[in-house]
Amino acid sequence: MRTRKNRIIKRRKTKTKLPKLRKIDKSMKKFHYKIKDPFSKRKLAIHDGVKMEAKKKNGSLKKAAIAKKGRFNILRIYRRYKKVDECKTITKDMKYMDKKYGLNSTKDICGKK
């Protein structure tokens, strides 16, 4: 709240709208990414998803991995405060992708303001 010449001006806090995720075609994939699966299965799903993205967009594996990592980041932001354990799982998978495909580093944002 600020006062200016005997007037009270209230500032509203606007919530940031997160982008909607596009639909993914699962018909061509062998493995599907599920958070509750063990890391070995999630790893197979990550590789499968990156390969399919590269094949679909006719790009390199690195560009496809960046696109996949961006999608993971949005999923992670959705779970940031309410489902911290799932957020940490996604962060771990993103760090694995950094190492595997030579991407930039990932910070842990789970449960922090």
N, CA, C and O atoms as CSV, one atom per row, in Angstrom:
chain,resi,resn,atom,element,x,y,z
A,1,MET,N,N,0.831,-1.178,0.000
A,1,MET,CA,C,0.000,0.000,0.000
A,1,MET,C,C,0.882,1.250,0.000
A,1,MET,O,O,1.841,1.344,0.766
A,2,ARG,N,N,0.554,2.181,-0.844
A,2,ARG,CA,C,1.274,3.451,-0.874
A,2,ARG,C,C,0.270,4.584,-0.749
A,2,ARG,O,O,-0.871,4.464,-1.195
A,3,THR,N,N,0.688,5.660,-0.156
A,3,THR,CA,C,-0.178,6.838,-0.084
A,3,THR,C,C,0.434,7.938,-0.933
A,3,THR,O,O,1.643,8.166,-0.924
A,4,ARG,N,N,-0.424,8.596,-1.651
A,4,ARG,CA,C,0.033,9.703,-2.477
A,4,ARG,C,C,-1.045,10.789,-2.418
A,4,ARG,O,O,-2.164,10.593,-2.891
A,5,LYS,N,N,-0.701,11.905,-1.845
A,5,LYS,CA,C,-1.616,13.037,-1.723
A,5,LYS,C,C,-2.963,12.622,-1.146
A,5,LYS,O,O,-4.009,12.863,-1.747
A,6,ASN,N,N,-2.924,12.003,0.015
A,6,ASN,CA,C,-4.112,11.586,0.754
A,6,ASN,C,C,-4.964,10.539,0.016
A,6,ASN,O,O,-6.129,10.343,0.360
A,7,ARG,N,N,-4.406,9.883,-0.971
A,7,ARG,CA,C,-5.108,8.793,-1.653
A,7,ARG,C,C,-4.417,7.481,-1.333
A,7,ARG,O,O,-3.193,7.416,-1.225
A,8,ILE,N,N,-5.193,6.468,-1.187
A,8,ILE,CA,C,-4.613,5.143,-0.931
A,8,ILE,C,C,-4.673,4.346,-2.224
A,8,ILE,O,O,-5.732,4.184,-2.831
A,9,ILE,N,N,-3.529,3.861,-2.622
A,9,ILE,CA,C,-3.437,3.073,-3.843
A,9,ILE,C,C,-3.066,1.649,-3.443
A,9,ILE,O,O,-2.015,1.415,-2.845
A,10,LYS,N,N,-3.928,0.715,-3.775
A,10,LYS,CA,C,-3.645,-0.692,-3.476
A,10,LYS,C,C,-3.070,-1.343,-4.725
A,10,LYS,O,O,-3.537,-1.122,-5.842
A,11,ARG,N,N,-2.051,-2.145,-4.499
A,11,ARG,CA,C,-1.455,-2.873,-5.622
A,11,ARG,C,C,-1.898,-4.317,-5.558
A,11,ARG,O,O,-1.825,-4.952,-4.506
A,12,ARG,N,N,-2.348,-4.823,-6.659
A,12,ARG,CA,C,-2.757,-6.222,-6.731
A,12,ARG,C,C,-1.579,-7.077,-7.154
A,12,ARG,O,O,-0.770,-6.699,-8.001
A,13,LYS,N,N,-1.515,-8.229,-6.540
A,13,LYS,CA,C,-0.513,-9.189,-6.977
A,13,LYS,C,C,-1.139,-10.070,-8.047
A,13,LYS,O,O,-2.178,-10.689,-7.820
A,14,THR,N,N,-0.520,-10.123,-9.187
A,14,THR,CA,C,-1.040,-10.959,-10.254
A,14,THR,C,C,-0.272,-12.274,-10.268
A,14,THR,O,O,0.949,-12.294,-10.113
A,15,LYS,N,N,-0.992,-13.356,-10.452
A,15,LYS,CA,C,-0.349,-14.655,-10.527
A,15,LYS,C,C,0.218,-14.848,-11.929
A,15,LYS,O,O,-0.420,-14.504,-12.924
A,16,THR,N,N,1.401,-15.390,-11.989
A,16,THR,CA,C,2.011,-15.674,-13.270
A,16,THR,C,C,1.361,-16.922,-13.858
A,16,THR,O,O,1.291,-17.963,-13.205
A,17,LYS,N,N,0.893,-16.806,-15.085
A,17,LYS,CA,C,0.274,-17.956,-15.732
A,17,LYS,C,C,1.362,-18.810,-16.369
A,17,LYS,O,O,2.215,-18.314,-17.106
A,18,LEU,N,N,1.314,-20.082,-16.072
A,18,LEU,CA,C,2.288,-21.002,-16.654
A,18,LEU,C,C,1.813,-21.432,-18.030
A,18,LEU,O,O,0.609,-21.520,-18.271
A,19,PRO,N,N,2.744,-21.700,-18.933
A,19,PRO,CA,C,2.335,-22.115,-20.270
A,19,PRO,C,C,1.696,-23.498,-20.258
A,19,PRO,O,O,2.042,-24.350,-19.441
A,20,LYS,N,N,0.767,-23.702,-21.170
A,20,LYS,CA,C,0.129,-25.000,-21.316
A,20,LYS,C,C,1.077,-25.923,-22.077
A,20,LYS,O,O,1.821,-25.481,-22.953
A,21,LEU,N,N,1.041,-27.207,-21.735
A,21,LEU,CA,C,1.881,-28.176,-22.425
A,21,LEU,C,C,1.173,-28.699,-23.662
A,21,LEU,O,O,-0.032,-28.952,-23.639
A,22,ARG,N,N,1.919,-28.859,-24.731
A,22,ARG,CA,C,1.317,-29.417,-25.940
A,22,ARG,C,C,1.150,-30.920,-25.783
A,22,ARG,O,O,1.859,-31.554,-25.001
A,23,LYS,N,N,0.224,-31.479,-26.517
A,23,LYS,CA,C,-0.020,-32.916,-26.472
A,23,LYS,C,C,1.133,-33.648,-27.151
A,23,LYS,O,O,1.703,-33.167,-28.131
A,24,ILE,N,N,1.461,-34.813,-26.615
A,24,ILE,CA,C,2.541,-35.625,-27.171
A,24,ILE,C,C,1.929,-36.909,-27.732
A,24,ILE,O,O,1.076,-37.534,-27.102
A,25,ASP,N,N,2.380,-37.287,-28.926
A,25,ASP,CA,C,1.911,-38.522,-29.542
A,25,ASP,C,C,2.657,-39.701,-28.933
A,25,ASP,O,O,3.874,-39.811,-29.084
A,26,LYS,N,N,1.939,-40.579,-28.249
A,26,LYS,CA,C,2.575,-41.711,-27.574
A,26,LYS,C,C,2.559,-42.989,-28.417
A,26,LYS,O,O,3.069,-44.025,-27.989
A,27,SER,N,N,1.982,-42.915,-29.597
A,27,SER,CA,C,1.813,-44.137,-30.390
A,27,SER,C,C,3.141,-44.705,-30.889
A,27,SER,O,O,3.259,-45.918,-31.066
A,28,MET,N,N,4.137,-43.855,-31.118
A,28,MET,CA,C,5.407,-44.312,-31.682
A,28,MET,C,C,6.431,-44.689,-30.614
A,28,MET,O,O,7.528,-45.134,-30.952
A,29,LYS,N,N,6.101,-44.521,-29.343
A,29,LYS,CA,C,7.079,-44.749,-28.280
A,29,LYS,C,C,6.948,-46.129,-27.669
A,29,LYS,O,O,5.857,-46.692,-27.593
A,30,LYS,N,N,8.078,-46.662,-27.236
A,30,LYS,CA,C,8.081,-47.937,-26.511
A,30,LYS,C,C,7.887,-47.706,-25.023
A,30,LYS,O,O,7.190,-48.471,-24.356
A,31,PHE,N,N,8.511,-46.639,-24.497
A,31,PHE,CA,C,8.508,-46.373,-23.060
A,31,PHE,C,C,7.869,-45.014,-22.791
A,31,PHE,O,O,8.123,-44.047,-23.510
A,32,HIS,N,N,7.041,-44.946,-21.753
A,32,HIS,CA,C,6.367,-43.713,-21.386
A,32,HIS,C,C,6.903,-43.235,-20.035
A,32,HIS,O,O,7.108,-44.037,-19.124
A,33,TYR,N,N,7.124,-41.950,-19.914
A,33,TYR,CA,C,7.691,-41.370,-18.693
A,33,TYR,C,C,6.616,-41.282,-17.614
A,33,TYR,O,O,5.578,-40.649,-17.810
A,34,LYS,N,N,6.873,-41.918,-16.482
A,34,LYS,CA,C,5.992,-41.823,-15.319
A,34,LYS,C,C,6.868,-41.554,-14.104
A,34,LYS,O,O,7.891,-42.211,-13.912
A,35,ILE,N,N,6.468,-40.593,-13.289
A,35,ILE,CA,C,7.301,-40.181,-12.155
A,35,ILE,C,C,7.471,-41.292,-11.137
A,35,ILE,O,O,8.526,-41.407,-10.513
A,36,LYS,N,N,6.439,-42.115,-10.964
A,36,LYS,CA,C,6.528,-43.154,-9.925
A,36,LYS,C,C,7.356,-44.368,-10.356
A,36,LYS,O,O,7.626,-45.251,-9.542
A,37,ASP,N,N,7.760,-44.416,-11.625
A,37,ASP,CA,C,8.611,-45.523,-12.091
A,37,ASP,C,C,10.025,-45.384,-11.528
A,37,ASP,O,O,10.441,-44.285,-11.161
A,38,PRO,N,N,10.771,-46.504,-11.459
A,38,PRO,CA,C,12.168,-46.406,-11.017
A,38,PRO,C,C,13.021,-45.668,-12.058
A,38,PRO,O,O,12.625,-45.499,-13.211
A,39,PHE,N,N,14.195,-45.241,-11.611
A,39,PHE,CA,C,15.049,-44.406,-12.462
A,39,PHE,C,C,15.433,-45.113,-13.758
A,39,PHE,O,O,15.535,-44.465,-14.800
A,40,SER,N,N,15.646,-46.420,-13.716
A,40,SER,CA,C,16.040,-47.139,-14.931
A,40,SER,C,C,14.961,-47.054,-16.011
A,40,SER,O,O,15.281,-46.899,-17.189
A,41,LYS,N,N,13.686,-47.155,-15.622
A,41,LYS,CA,C,12.595,-47.049,-16.596
A,41,LYS,C,C,12.421,-45.615,-17.082
A,41,LYS,O,O,12.168,-45.374,-18.263
A,42,ARG,N,N,12.561,-44.664,-16.155
A,42,ARG,CA,C,12.450,-43.257,-16.545
A,42,ARG,C,C,13.564,-42.880,-17.520
A,42,ARG,O,O,13.353,-42.094,-18.443
A,43,LYS,N,N,14.751,-43.449,-17.305
A,43,LYS,CA,C,15.886,-43.189,-18.186
A,43,LYS,C,C,15.589,-43.691,-19.605
A,43,LYS,O,O,15.871,-42.997,-20.581
A,44,LEU,N,N,15.023,-44.886,-19.715
A,44,LEU,CA,C,14.653,-45.421,-21.024
A,44,LEU,C,C,13.617,-44.525,-21.705
A,44,LEU,O,O,13.685,-44.289,-22.911
A,45,ALA,N,N,12.655,-44.029,-20.917
A,45,ALA,CA,C,11.620,-43.157,-21.468
A,45,ALA,C,C,12.211,-41.819,-21.935
A,45,ALA,O,O,11.784,-41.267,-22.948
A,46,ILE,N,N,13.189,-41.309,-21.193
A,46,ILE,CA,C,13.843,-40.051,-21.582
A,46,ILE,C,C,14.561,-40.234,-22.914
A,46,ILE,O,O,14.414,-39.408,-23.816
A,47,HIS,N,N,15.345,-41.319,-23.048
A,47,HIS,CA,C,16.068,-41.566,-24.299
A,47,HIS,C,C,15.095,-41.749,-25.463
A,47,HIS,O,O,15.316,-41.224,-26.554
A,48,ASP,N,N,14.022,-42.495,-25.223
A,48,ASP,CA,C,13.014,-42.738,-26.247
A,48,ASP,C,C,12.376,-41.419,-26.689
A,48,ASP,O,O,12.186,-41.182,-27.882
A,49,GLY,N,N,12.049,-40.566,-25.719
A,49,GLY,CA,C,11.419,-39.280,-26.028
A,49,GLY,C,C,12.343,-38.351,-26.792
A,49,GLY,O,O,11.901,-37.652,-27.704
A,50,VAL,N,N,13.613,-38.334,-26.435
A,50,VAL,CA,C,14.579,-37.471,-27.130
A,50,VAL,C,C,14.774,-37.959,-28.565
A,50,VAL,O,O,14.829,-37.151,-29.492
A,51,LYS,N,N,14.877,-39.262,-28.750
A,51,LYS,CA,C,15.038,-39.809,-30.104
A,51,LYS,C,C,13.831,-39.478,-30.978
A,51,LYS,O,O,13.982,-39.087,-32.136
A,52,MET,N,N,12.635,-39.637,-30.415
A,52,MET,CA,C,11.423,-39.358,-31.194
A,52,MET,C,C,11.320,-37.871,-31.547
A,52,MET,O,O,10.916,-37.519,-32.656
A,53,GLU,N,N,11.685,-37.002,-30.603
A,53,GLU,CA,C,11.651,-35.555,-30.854
A,53,GLU,C,C,12.632,-35.184,-31.965
A,53,GLU,O,O,12.306,-34.379,-32.838
A,54,ALA,N,N,13.836,-35.770,-31.936
A,54,ALA,CA,C,14.843,-35.484,-32.962
A,54,ALA,C,C,14.373,-35.991,-34.322
A,54,ALA,O,O,14.589,-35.338,-35.343
A,55,LYS,N,N,13.736,-37.146,-34.331
A,55,LYS,CA,C,13.255,-37.732,-35.586
A,55,LYS,C,C,12.104,-36.904,-36.158
A,55,LYS,O,O,12.024,-36.683,-37.366
A,56,LYS,N,N,11.217,-36.451,-35.271
A,56,LYS,CA,C,10.042,-35.706,-35.706
A,56,LYS,C,C,10.410,-34.319,-36.234
A,56,LYS,O,O,9.863,-33.866,-37.239
A,57,LYS,N,N,11.336,-33.652,-35.552
A,57,LYS,CA,C,11.708,-32.282,-35.921
A,57,LYS,C,C,12.905,-32.228,-36.868
A,57,LYS,O,O,13.305,-31.141,-37.286
A,58,ASN,N,N,13.482,-33.375,-37.212
A,58,ASN,CA,C,14.665,-33.454,-38.082
A,58,ASN,C,C,15.811,-32.605,-37.543
A,58,ASN,O,O,16.466,-31.885,-38.297
A,59,GLY,N,N,16.046,-32.689,-36.254
A,59,GLY,CA,C,17.118,-31.919,-35.637
A,59,GLY,C,C,18.117,-32.824,-34.959
A,59,GLY,O,O,18.061,-34.047,-35.088
A,60,SER,N,N,19.030,-32.208,-34.237
A,60,SER,CA,C,20.048,-32.990,-33.539
A,60,SER,C,C,19.489,-33.505,-32.217
A,60,SER,O,O,18.442,-33.055,-31.754
A,61,LEU,N,N,20.198,-34.448,-31.624
A,61,LEU,CA,C,19.793,-34.983,-30.328
A,61,LEU,C,C,19.877,-33.908,-29.249
A,61,LEU,O,O,19.070,-33.891,-28.320
A,62,LYS,N,N,20.852,-33.016,-29.373
A,62,LYS,CA,C,21.018,-31.970,-28.360
A,62,LYS,C,C,19.823,-31.011,-28.365
A,62,LYS,O,O,19.322,-30.644,-27.302
A,63,LYS,N,N,19.370,-30.609,-29.541
A,63,LYS,CA,C,18.208,-29.720,-29.627
A,63,LYS,C,C,16.955,-30.411,-29.101
A,63,LYS,O,O,16.127,-29.793,-28.432
A,64,ALA,N,N,16.828,-31.694,-29.408
A,64,ALA,CA,C,15.674,-32.455,-28.922
A,64,ALA,C,C,15.725,-32.584,-27.401
A,64,ALA,O,O,14.694,-32.522,-26.732
A,65,ALA,N,N,16.933,-32.765,-26.858
A,65,ALA,CA,C,17.084,-32.869,-25.403
A,65,ALA,C,C,16.756,-31.541,-24.728
A,65,ALA,O,O,16.200,-31.528,-23.629
A,66,ILE,N,N,17.089,-30.441,-25.363
A,66,ILE,CA,C,16.748,-29.122,-24.810
A,66,ILE,C,C,15.235,-28.938,-24.774
A,66,ILE,O,O,14.695,-28.404,-23.805
A,67,ALA,N,N,14.548,-29.381,-25.830
A,67,ALA,CA,C,13.088,-29.285,-25.867
A,67,ALA,C,C,12.463,-30.152,-24.773
A,67,ALA,O,O,11.520,-29.734,-24.100
A,68,LYS,N,N,12.991,-31.346,-24.605
A,68,LYS,CA,C,12.485,-32.260,-23.569
A,68,LYS,C,C,12.735,-31.680,-22.179
A,68,LYS,O,O,11.883,-31.772,-21.295
A,69,LYS,N,N,13.893,-31.092,-22.001
A,69,LYS,CA,C,14.235,-30.505,-20.708
A,69,LYS,C,C,13.329,-29.306,-20.398
A,69,LYS,O,O,12.970,-29.085,-19.242
A,70,GLY,N,N,12.967,-28.547,-21.406
A,70,GLY,CA,C,12.045,-27.425,-21.217
A,70,GLY,C,C,10.677,-27.895,-20.768
A,70,GLY,O,O,10.040,-27.269,-19.921
A,71,ARG,N,N,10.232,-28.999,-21.339
A,71,ARG,CA,C,8.951,-29.589,-20.930
A,71,ARG,C,C,9.028,-30.068,-19.489
A,71,ARG,O,O,8.100,-29.852,-18.709
A,72,PHE,N,N,10.128,-30.717,-19.134
A,72,PHE,CA,C,10.325,-31.159,-17.747
A,72,PHE,C,C,10.319,-29.972,-16.786
A,72,PHE,O,O,9.791,-30.067,-15.678
A,73,ASN,N,N,10.903,-28.863,-17.210
A,73,ASN,CA,C,10.968,-27.690,-16.349
A,73,ASN,C,C,9.570,-27.173,-16.019
A,73,ASN,O,O,9.307,-26.783,-14.882
A,74,ILE,N,N,8.681,-27.168,-16.996
A,74,ILE,CA,C,7.306,-26.724,-16.747
A,74,ILE,C,C,6.608,-27.698,-15.801
A,74,ILE,O,O,5.896,-27.277,-14.889
A,75,LEU,N,N,6.810,-29.003,-16.015
A,75,LEU,CA,C,6.231,-29.991,-15.096
A,75,LEU,C,C,6.758,-29.796,-13.682
A,75,LEU,O,O,6.025,-29.962,-12.707
A,76,ARG,N,N,8.023,-29.447,-13.579
A,76,ARG,CA,C,8.662,-29.240,-12.277
A,76,ARG,C,C,8.091,-28.000,-11.597
A,76,ARG,O,O,7.865,-28.009,-10.387
A,77,ILE,N,N,7.857,-26.947,-12.354
A,77,ILE,CA,C,7.291,-25.718,-11.784
A,77,ILE,C,C,5.872,-25.973,-11.284
A,77,ILE,O,O,5.483,-25.433,-10.249
A,78,TYR,N,N,5.093,-26.784,-11.997
A,78,TYR,CA,C,3.744,-27.132,-11.537
A,78,TYR,C,C,3.787,-27.774,-10.150
A,78,TYR,O,O,2.889,-27.552,-9.338
A,79,ARG,N,N,4.817,-28.563,-9.876
A,79,ARG,CA,C,4.900,-29.338,-8.633
A,79,ARG,C,C,5.790,-28.684,-7.571
A,79,ARG,O,O,6.047,-29.284,-6.528
A,80,ARG,N,N,6.244,-27.499,-7.820
A,80,ARG,CA,C,7.292,-26.873,-7.011
A,80,ARG,C,C,7.002,-26.822,-5.513
A,80,ARG,O,O,7.891,-27.128,-4.718
A,81,TYR,N,N,5.805,-26.450,-5.103
A,81,TYR,CA,C,5.502,-26.275,-3.682
A,81,TYR,C,C,4.650,-27.399,-3.101
A,81,TYR,O,O,4.837,-27.776,-1.944
A,82,LYS,N,N,3.719,-27.939,-3.881
A,82,LYS,CA,C,2.766,-28.894,-3.316
A,82,LYS,C,C,3.245,-30.336,-3.367
A,82,LYS,O,O,2.916,-31.125,-2.482
A,83,LYS,N,N,4.009,-30.692,-4.380
A,83,LYS,CA,C,4.512,-32.064,-4.521
A,83,LYS,C,C,6.029,-32.009,-4.639
A,83,LYS,O,O,6.592,-32.212,-5.715
A,84,VAL,N,N,6.674,-31.733,-3.521
A,84,VAL,CA,C,8.118,-31.482,-3.514
A,84,VAL,C,C,8.903,-32.732,-3.907
A,84,VAL,O,O,9.915,-32.631,-4.601
A,85,ASP,N,N,8.447,-33.910,-3.472
A,85,ASP,CA,C,9.187,-35.137,-3.806
A,85,ASP,C,C,9.165,-35.409,-5.305
A,85,ASP,O,O,10.172,-35.843,-5.866
A,86,GLU,N,N,8.026,-35.160,-5.967
A,86,GLU,CA,C,7.960,-35.337,-7.418
A,86,GLU,C,C,8.822,-34.286,-8.124
A,86,GLU,O,O,9.449,-34.569,-9.145
A,87,CYS,N,N,8.844,-33.092,-7.575
A,87,CYS,CA,C,9.685,-32.027,-8.128
A,87,CYS,C,C,11.155,-32.435,-8.073
A,87,CYS,O,O,11.901,-32.225,-9.029
A,88,LYS,N,N,11.561,-33.015,-6.954
A,88,LYS,CA,C,12.957,-33.447,-6.802
A,88,LYS,C,C,13.293,-34.581,-7.768
A,88,LYS,O,O,14.412,-34.653,-8.276
A,89,THR,N,N,12.331,-35.465,-8.024
A,89,THR,CA,C,12.537,-36.546,-8.994
A,89,THR,C,C,12.784,-35.983,-10.385
A,89,THR,O,O,13.692,-36.424,-11.090
A,90,ILE,N,N,11.973,-35.006,-10.777
A,90,ILE,CA,C,12.133,-34.394,-12.097
A,90,ILE,C,C,13.468,-33.656,-12.183
A,90,ILE,O,O,14.135,-33.691,-13.217
A,91,THR,N,N,13.858,-32.983,-11.086
A,91,THR,CA,C,15.146,-32.288,-11.057
A,91,THR,C,C,16.289,-33.270,-11.249
A,91,THR,O,O,17.239,-32.990,-11.980
A,92,LYS,N,N,16.198,-34.419,-10.595
A,92,LYS,CA,C,17.233,-35.445,-10.736
A,92,LYS,C,C,17.328,-35.924,-12.189
A,92,LYS,O,O,18.425,-36.116,-12.713
A,93,ASP,N,N,16.172,-36.114,-12.836
A,93,ASP,CA,C,16.164,-36.542,-14.235
A,93,ASP,C,C,16.735,-35.459,-15.150
A,93,ASP,O,O,17.421,-35.763,-16.127
A,94,MET,N,N,16.451,-34.196,-14.831
A,94,MET,CA,C,17.000,-33.110,-15.631
A,94,MET,C,C,18.515,-33.034,-15.490
A,94,MET,O,O,19.219,-32.760,-16.462
A,95,LYS,N,N,19.019,-33.274,-14.284
A,95,LYS,CA,C,20.470,-33.281,-14.076
A,95,LYS,C,C,21.120,-34.441,-14.825
A,95,LYS,O,O,22.236,-34.313,-15.328
A,96,TYR,N,N,20.418,-35.575,-14.897
A,96,TYR,CA,C,20.907,-36.711,-15.684
A,96,TYR,C,C,20.990,-36.320,-17.162
A,96,TYR,O,O,21.963,-36.653,-17.839
A,97,MET,N,N,19.965,-35.611,-17.666
A,97,MET,CA,C,19.971,-35.174,-19.061
A,97,MET,C,C,21.117,-34.196,-19.335
A,97,MET,O,O,21.717,-34.221,-20.409
A,98,ASP,N,N,21.417,-33.331,-18.352
A,98,ASP,CA,C,22.550,-32.403,-18.502
A,98,ASP,C,C,23.842,-33.174,-18.749
A,98,ASP,O,O,24.636,-32.841,-19.629
A,99,LYS,N,N,24.023,-34.219,-17.936
A,99,LYS,CA,C,25.248,-35.011,-18.033
A,99,LYS,C,C,25.282,-35.823,-19.327
A,99,LYS,O,O,26.318,-35.888,-19.990
A,100,LYS,N,N,24.177,-36.431,-19.683
A,100,LYS,CA,C,24.105,-37.329,-20.833
A,100,LYS,C,C,24.249,-36.587,-22.167
A,100,LYS,O,O,24.986,-37.028,-23.049
A,101,TYR,N,N,23.539,-35.456,-22.310
A,101,TYR,CA,C,23.491,-34.757,-23.592
A,101,TYR,C,C,24.339,-33.484,-23.624
A,101,TYR,O,O,24.315,-32.755,-24.616
A,102,GLY,N,N,25.086,-33.207,-22.553
A,102,GLY,CA,C,25.972,-32.041,-22.529
A,102,GLY,C,C,25.234,-30.716,-22.528
A,102,GLY,O,O,25.579,-29.807,-23.282
A,103,LEU,N,N,24.211,-30.604,-21.675
A,103,LEU,CA,C,23.420,-29.374,-21.586
A,103,LEU,C,C,23.900,-28.526,-20.410
A,103,LEU,O,O,24.817,-28.911,-19.685
A,104,ASN,N,N,23.271,-27.377,-20.233
A,104,ASN,CA,C,23.621,-26.505,-19.112
A,104,ASN,C,C,23.152,-27.114,-17.794
A,104,ASN,O,O,22.418,-28.102,-17.775
A,105,SER,N,N,23.589,-26.507,-16.697
A,105,SER,CA,C,23.273,-27.061,-15.381
A,105,SER,C,C,21.830,-26.766,-14.972
A,105,SER,O,O,21.204,-25.842,-15.492
A,106,THR,N,N,21.313,-27.559,-14.039
A,106,THR,CA,C,19.962,-27.424,-13.518
A,106,THR,C,C,20.037,-27.130,-12.032
A,106,THR,O,O,20.769,-27.796,-11.299
A,107,LYS,N,N,19.277,-26.125,-11.580
A,107,LYS,CA,C,19.243,-25.797,-10.159
A,107,LYS,C,C,18.034,-26.465,-9.513
A,107,LYS,O,O,17.021,-26.714,-10.167
A,108,ASP,N,N,18.159,-26.749,-8.223
A,108,ASP,CA,C,17.056,-27.332,-7.464
A,108,ASP,C,C,16.175,-26.199,-6.947
A,108,ASP,O,O,16.612,-25.400,-6.119
A,109,ILE,N,N,14.924,-26.127,-7.437
A,109,ILE,CA,C,14.005,-25.058,-7.035
A,109,ILE,C,C,12.890,-25.581,-6.142
A,109,ILE,O,O,11.991,-24.823,-5.776
A,110,CYS,N,N,12.929,-26.833,-5.791
A,110,CYS,CA,C,11.794,-27.484,-5.135
A,110,CYS,C,C,11.604,-26.988,-3.696
A,110,CYS,O,O,12.521,-27.051,-2.878
A,111,GLY,N,N,10.406,-26.499,-3.410
A,111,GLY,CA,C,10.046,-26.082,-2.073
A,111,GLY,C,C,10.643,-24.774,-1.617
A,111,GLY,O,O,10.511,-24.421,-0.445
A,112,LYS,N,N,11.297,-24.041,-2.500
A,112,LYS,CA,C,11.953,-22.785,-2.127
A,112,LYS,C,C,11.176,-21.609,-2.679
A,112,LYS,O,O,10.595,-21.691,-3.761
A,113,LYS,N,N,11.164,-20.526,-1.942
A,113,LYS,CA,C,10.488,-19.315,-2.414
A,113,LYS,C,C,11.492,-18.341,-2.970
A,113,LYS,O,O,11.118,-17.257,-3.418
